Amino acid sequence: MNNGHERLHNSVSDTLKIGLIGAGHNTCQKHIPGFQAISGVTLQAVCNSREESTRNVAKRFGIPDQYADWKDVVHSSDIDAIVIGTWPNLHCEVACAALAAGKHVLTEARMARNLDEARRMLEASRQHADLTSMVVPSPFGLKFGPYMDSLIERRFLGDLREVVVIGADDTHWDFSQHLHPRQDRELSGNNVLHLGILHETLSRWVPATKRVMAQAKIFETERSLENSPEMAKVTVPDSLHVMSELEGGARGIYHLSGISLFGPGHHIHLYGTEGTIKLRFDLKSGLKETLLCGRIGEESLIPLELSAEKLGSWQVEADFIAAIRGEKPVTLNNFETALDYMKFTEAVYQSYTQGVAVELASL
């Protein structure tokens, strides 16, 4: 094949051709329309785990090349960049292979199954620093992100004292449902429920986590397998509680649950010496965000309504292409940033499996 690095450098102003490896729900709903809206970008190839699924996605979106093996997409001389939409079990292997083949990489979150795999991905990105390596950011907080940044910068909270992170609903409450890939640690890794996505969002606005202590429970240890009479073990907790210590002294509490009937949903609360900020995320209404703020002297929290020009939005695909074209660096998220939240989920995993507090600096 041609030298991938040389070809990419020579084609920055030309059409960028994308190869999709794992075009599931999120890729079809978000990434494909996002790339199709960008001038000079072509969806060239697709590879799903099943031939029928690959064929259906190719037909639906007019993608010319279909592959049965992801390795053929990675090594195709027609491809400039790889988008990885598989479960985390393949993120490390595919990302490292793609970078070695001279391809830019955008991988779905979570970055990898565990910290070791994430470090291998980071090392591969450093060895190919001329290529763009990006992890899809948490969609939580993107709407109010710019305004949140300004609030934090203006010290709306004063000194941060406590953070509360809640992700509790009835996603896995119905024990008659089949085993979900998110309940299989072999596929999903050490992340539990929405822990990673919520912590990543929180990390945009608060100091780094120093120490965690966690407990977890799997209340229903087996689930049926789809299209099979066999039962399978559930290997990811459906209930998780974490206490944390942040740089600067603030404390954190996390409540994650997939078995909370009429649970509180998904929230991030920031409590300071002078003010409080609460973000609510309604997953059942297309990730509707609500921002409430209050300061000393006010009687209650006030929901904020901001004009469109003050709001952020999903622009993952545009950011990826802009980074490839050298228009701006990756911010949400490069592999360095993503490794930070991987350290957090690893620390939580070690804490609840070993029954000890874990210092993130030790990882």
N, C-alpha and C positions, 0 to 999 in steps of 0.2 A: 504494500500500500504506500501512498505518498507520505512524506513526512508531515504529520498532523500539525505540528507547531508552525512550520513554514507556511502551510496552506492557510491556516487561520490568520496569520499575520498579514498575508497578502489579500485576504478577503474581507477585511473589517468593513469596507464600504459596500461590499456586495451582499447578496442574500445570505442570511444565516439559516442553516438547515438544522432542525431539531429532531432528535430521535427520542421517542417516548418509551420507557421501559416500565411497565406497570401503569396502564391507563385505566384506573378505577374511577370511583365516584368523584373524588376531589379533583383529579386531573381533568375529567370531562366537564365538570361544573365550573372550575376556576381556571386551571392552567391553559387548556386548549383555547377557550374563548379569549383569554388574555393574550396569548401569543398571536392568535389570528387577527387581533386588533392592531398589531404593531407592523408598520411598514418595513419591508425588507426581511421579514421572517417567514420561513416556510416550515410547516410540520411535514417532515420527510418520511419518517418511519415510525412504526409502532410494534411493540412486542408485549403481549400479555401472557399469562400462564396457560391459557387455553386458546386453541386455534380459533374456536368460534367467537370468543370474546375479542380477539385481535381483529378478526374479519369484520365484526360488527362496528368496532370503533373506527376502523379504516374507512368503512363505507359511510358511516354517519358524518365524519368530518373531512372526507375527501383526502385521506392520507395515502400517498401512492405506494409506499413500501411496507410489506408485512413480513415479520420475522418470527420464527418459532423459538429461537435461542437468543437471549439477550446479548451474548458475546458477539454475535454477528452484527448487532446494532452498534456496539462499542467500536468494532474494528472496521466498520464501513467507511470508505473514503468519501462518501457522500454526506456524512454527518459532521457538523461542527460542534454541537453541544448535546449533552444527554440530560434528560429530565427523568429522575427516578421517582416513581410513584408506587413502589412496592411496599410491603410491610418492612419494618426495620431489619428483619433478618438478612436482607440482601443489600442494604444500603452501603455497608463497608466494602463488600466485595465488588459491587458494581462501580461505586465511586472511584475506588483505587484503580480499577482496570480502565475506566474511562479516562482518568487523568494520565495514566501511563500511555494511553493511545492518543494523547494530544487533544482531548475533548474537554470543553468547559462542562461544569457539573452543577445542576440544581437538584438537590435531593429533598424529598418530603421529610417533614419532621415526624418523629424524633430522629435526631441525627444518626443514631445507631442503637443497637441493643444494650450496649454497656460502655463503660468508660474506656476499656481497652480498645474496642473497635473504633471509638471516636478518636482516640489518639492516633491510631493507624491512619485514619482519614486525614487528620490534621497534618501528619508527617508527609503524606502523599501530596497534599496541597502545597506544602512548603517546598517540596522537591520540584513542583511545577508551578512556581509562583507567577509565571506569565499567563496562566489560565485562571479563569474565574471559578471559584468554588463557593457555593452558596447553599444554605439550608433555609427552606421555607419557614418564615417566621410564624409565631402564633398569631392567628387573626384577632384574638382578643385585644382590645385596647387600641386598635389601629384608628378607629373613628375619633376618639378623644385624645389620642396620643400626643399630637402637637400641643393641645391646650394643657394636658397634664404636665408636659415638659415645662411649660411656662409657669404653671402653678408651683412646681417644685423649685424652679429657678428663683422665683420671687419669694420663696420661703413662706408660702401660704400655710403650711403645716407648723411652722416653727421648727422645733427639734423633734424628729421622729421618735416615738416611744414604742408603738406596737403596730404590727401588721397582722391582719386576719385574712386567710385565704380559704374560701369555701367552694367545694365542687361536689355537691351531694344531691343525687337524684335517684330515680328508680330504673336506670338503664338496665341493670342486671337483676332487678328484683324478682322478675318472673322466672323461677327456676326451671320451668318447662321449656324455656328457650334453648336452642342449640348453643354449643360452645362458640363463643365469639373469638375471632383472632386476638382481640385485645385481652382475652383471658388466658392466652397461651404465651408463656414467657419465651418459648423458643422462637416465636414469630415476632413478638412485640418488645421483648427485652425487659429491662428492670423498671421501666416507667409504669406507674399505676394510675389507671383512669385518666383524669385530666391534670394530674400533678405537674407534669412537665410543661404543659402549655400554659397553665396558670402561673407557675413559678417563673417561667421565661418572661411572661407579661409583667409580673411584679418587678422583676430585676431591672426593667427599664427605668424605674423611678426610685429605687431604694439601694442602700449600700449592699455590698456582697455578704452572703451568708458565711459565718465562721464555723458554726457547730449545729448539729442536729441530733435529736433523740426521737425515735419513731416506734410505733407499734402498729401491727397490721393483723388482719384476720381474713381467712377465706371461709365464709359461712356455708357455702354449698360447694363441696369438694369435687363433685363430678357433674358433668353435663353430657347430654347426648350429642353425638356427632351428626351433622346434617348428611342425609342420604346413607346412613349407616345404622345398624342395630347396636353398635358398640357405644360404650360410655368412655369418656375421656376425663382425665384429671384437670381440674382448674388450677393453674399454677401462678396466677396473678391475683393478689388480694382484691376483695371487693369492699374492704373497709380499711382506711388508713388515717392515722393521726400523727402529726409531726409537730414538735416544738423546736424552735430555732433561735439562734443568737446571731445578730447581724453586726457587721463592723460599726463601731460607734456606740454599741450598747443596746439598740432596740431589740425587742423580742418578737417572735412570730409564732402563730398557731395556724396549722393547716388541718382542715377536715375534708377528707375525700371519701366518697361513698357512692357505690352503684346500687345500693339496696335500701335507700332511704325513700320509702313510700311517702309521697307528698313532701319530699325534701326541699330545702331552701333554695336549691339551684346553684348558680355560680356567681361568686362575688370576690372582690378584692377591697379590703378596707385599710386605710392608712390613718392612724391616730397620732397626732402631734401635740405639742405643748400649746399651740395657738389655733389649730384647726383640724378638721376631719374631712377626708375624701372617701367616698364610696363609689365603686364601679360595679354595676350589675350587668350580667350577660344573659340574655334570654335565648337559649339555644333552640327553643321550639318555635321561635318566630324569625328564623334566619339570622341569629346572632345579633339581635337588637341590643344596643348598649344604652345604659342610663348612667349619667354622672350626677352625683349629689355632693354638695359641698356645704360646709358650715364653719364659722369662726367664732371666737370668743364674743359674747354679747348677743349673738343671734339665738332665736328661740328654737329653731329646728334646721335640719338639712334642707337645702334648696336644690331642686333638680334644675340643671342648666340646659338651656336651649341655645345652641350656637349657630351662627350663620354658616352657610356652606363653605365660605372661604377660610373659616377657622377649623374646619374638620379635616381629618386625615381619611385615607381610604386604602383599600387593597390595591397594591401596585407591584406585586411580586414579580410578575413576568416582565414588566417594563423595567424594573430595577435590575433584573438579571441581564437583560439585553443591553441596557445602558452601561453596566459594568464591563461586559464583553467588549463593547465599542469604545471603552475608555472614557466615557462621558462622566462617570462618577464612581466612587468606590462602593463596595457592598457594605451596608450598615446593618440591616436586618435580613439574615444573619450570615456573617462569614464563619468559617470553621473555627476560628479562635473564640468568637463569642459563643457559638453553640457548645463548645467544649465546657464552658462555665456551667451551663445548666445540666450538662451530662455529669459533671462532678456532683452537683446537688442530688440528682436522682440516684447516683451511685452511693452517695453517703446515706441517703434515706434507706436504700436497699440493704446496705451493710448494717445499719442500725437496727432495723426491725427483724432481720434474720439472725443477728448475733446478740441482740438485747443489750447493746451498748451505745453510748453517745459517740459520735464520729466527728472528728475535726476535719473540715474540708482541706485544710493545708497539708494533711497527712496523705492525701490521695495522689 
